Amino acid sequence: MRSSIYKCTNHIHCLTGYHGDDVLIEADAALVCPECGSPLRPVRKGGRGIPAWLVNGITIAVFVIAIWLSWPAIQRAWIKFTAPAGKTTR
């Protein structure tokens, strides 16, 4: 038989539920936590929503574009702050 992964719903009196550990239950076994006897809830499989690599890529692209567009202003400010007191540039 095929086994499934569940999580314990009792987060107060059960260390398995408190830690969020997975409980592997065989298909013909009762759906109760082996530690505390509370009912188990099935774990949804991943793959839903936007993948993390896409979100990270968009975030990095936004930061790169923002730095690229503000680079001339950053250079002007750097020159202004590092120039000697008597000299002015531009």
Wavefront OBJ file of the C-alpha trace (Angstrom):
o trace
v 0.000 0.000 0.000
v 1.007 3.580 -0.527
v 1.841 5.808 2.437
v 0.937 9.489 2.795
v 2.371 12.407 4.729
v 0.306 14.139 7.408
v 0.820 16.744 10.147
v -0.491 16.729 13.691
v -3.117 19.362 14.542
v -2.289 19.440 18.266
v 0.360 22.166 18.664
v 0.144 22.476 22.458
v 0.433 19.009 23.974
v 2.312 17.223 21.193
v 5.953 17.767 20.226
v 5.328 16.372 16.750
v 2.655 19.004 16.113
v 4.625 21.771 17.846
v 7.713 21.146 15.720
v 5.648 20.690 12.556
v 7.178 17.293 11.879
v 5.770 15.134 9.110
v 4.035 11.907 10.064
v 4.188 9.083 7.536
v 0.999 7.004 7.684
v 0.324 3.843 5.691
v -2.878 3.772 3.634
v -4.658 1.286 5.905
v -3.645 2.890 9.232
v -5.804 5.221 11.343
v -5.283 8.955 10.748
v -4.262 9.818 14.310
v -0.977 11.139 15.658
v 1.208 8.337 17.036
v 2.338 10.564 19.922
v -0.860 12.222 21.177
v -3.767 10.595 19.298
v -5.030 13.844 17.738
v -6.424 13.821 14.216
v -3.941 14.427 11.409
v -4.340 16.745 8.449
v -2.949 15.886 5.023
v 0.024 17.844 3.712
v -0.645 19.525 0.381
v 1.862 18.875 -2.327
v 3.965 21.777 -3.536
v 3.983 23.232 -6.988
v 1.211 25.760 -6.555
v 1.642 29.469 -6.932
v 4.563 31.378 -8.390
v 7.893 29.552 -8.193
v 10.425 31.092 -5.832
v 13.071 31.426 -8.559
v 10.715 33.639 -10.595
v 10.013 35.941 -7.644
v 13.729 36.137 -6.817
v 14.632 36.872 -10.438
v 12.103 39.689 -10.713
v 13.274 41.178 -7.409
v 16.918 41.112 -8.482
v 16.014 42.635 -11.858
v 14.144 45.508 -10.176
v 17.125 46.250 -7.915
v 19.582 46.134 -10.821
v 17.445 48.497 -12.909
v 17.018 50.898 -9.965
v 20.772 51.015 -9.337
v 21.508 51.403 -13.048
v 19.105 54.318 -13.415
v 20.358 56.067 -10.275
v 24.068 55.481 -10.961
v 24.757 58.959 -12.484
v 23.244 60.647 -9.419
v 25.296 58.395 -7.138
v 28.499 59.324 -8.997
v 27.717 63.068 -8.799
v 27.056 62.785 -5.061
v 30.299 60.805 -4.564
v 32.340 63.419 -6.410
v 30.669 66.224 -4.457
v 31.324 64.615 -1.059
v 34.899 63.523 -1.792
v 36.084 66.740 -3.474
v 38.389 68.986 -1.440
v 36.654 71.849 0.329
v 37.921 74.660 -1.940
v 37.288 72.958 -5.283
v 33.975 72.575 -7.006
v 33.294 70.203 -9.848
v 30.662 70.522 -12.541
l 1 2 3 4 5 6 7 8 9 10 11 12 13 14 15 16 17 18 19 20 21 22 23 24 25 26 27 28 29 30 31 32 33 34 35 36 37 38 39 40 41 42 43 44 45 46 47 48 49 50 51 52 53 54 55 56 57 58 59 60 61 62 63 64 65 66 67 68 69 70 71 72 73 74 75 76 77 78 79 80 81 82 83 84 85 86 87 88 89 90
